[in-house]
């Protein structure tokens, strides 16, 4: 058994047992040596070949066949008709919000628990995030809370739904798939339809996840995925906007390529656009990675099943399971402790043993950047996640070579 057990105190039984089991599994069963990362990329396909092709041909910048290919591959993976490649997920969210008509002074409903990029993209539009609580089963926006907010907390005005407390027009709903677990998009999209609001799906963490048989990213008006270095597949840095709406896709491509008008040689622009183009060399890496997506997800789901069994009988600890009706990519596996002290003890023990674990983010409305942003309710479920949740190592390399 790991020497983590010897350091236990009676008050930290859950943390000690969980940390010991994790260490024994990673070091013993999987043979991991040295530091174990929370999530790191795995390059085991055509990455070298495709990147070398860019170097050999000189097509390394913001145009090329790999950009076109990754747009098709990602759109297909998300069950969408169109893809627009961008430099990162945040840029994708920003462009998507602009494309659906979010403007200065508006509000966009989003979960209080998410990476800050979600809120920042809203702020880039001159709008404000309107924070709401999450559903304990999914970690995404709670549909009942959203419905109550729009029904009781807003008035219908000539230009749309207006939030009573802030006076801001509600311009969109921005759900997030937390750690790859799909939000309840069926319920959320039904609420959005009832109130005539577009849905910008933050699927940054959820490429390959499915909700009632449909791929995440293609469930709302527009979806955005991330190809950051810590995601299931990576371009080093990058993102993709996907949509079924051809008009929106055309607008998004225009906005993200500096809003340049087509001309043989003149540079002319009809709007304030953005240089959000993904370089071809990054797209090449991503194309090779996307070819491996089914393999990676199979490994990650197998790892999640092993974790579920590993922690099944540990008192005071539960695994954050995939929601009913969904298939998660398990981007980051998570444990929920009964209380914050046990969670914090687990964090200390694992990281002291060179096994990277982390809590989820602070609530965005609790940060200095968004202390004055509007919110609805006490956000109790989101706060519980912040106090009790911890992410554990989840990368596809952990089970590399274990396939039958």
ABEGO torsion letter per residue (X at the ends): XBAAAAABBAAAAAAAAAAAAAAAAAAAAAGBBEBBBABBBBBABAAAAAAAAAAAAGBABABEAAAAAAAAAAAAAAGBABBBBBABAAAAAAAAAAAAGBBBGBBBBBBABBBAAAAAAAAAAGBBBBBBBBBAAAGBBBAAAAAAAAAAABBBBAAEBBBAAAGBBBABBBBBBBGGBBBBAAAAAAAAAAAGBBBBBBAAAABGBBBGGBBBGAABABBBBBABAABABBAGBEBBBBBABAAAAAAAAAAAAGGBBBBAABBBBABBBBBABBBAAAAAAAAAAAAAAAAAAAAAAAAAAAAAAAAAABBGBBBBBBBBGBBBAGABBBBBBABAAAAAAAAAAAAAAGBBBBBBBBBAAABAAAAABBBBEAGAAAAAAAAABBBBBABAAAABGABX
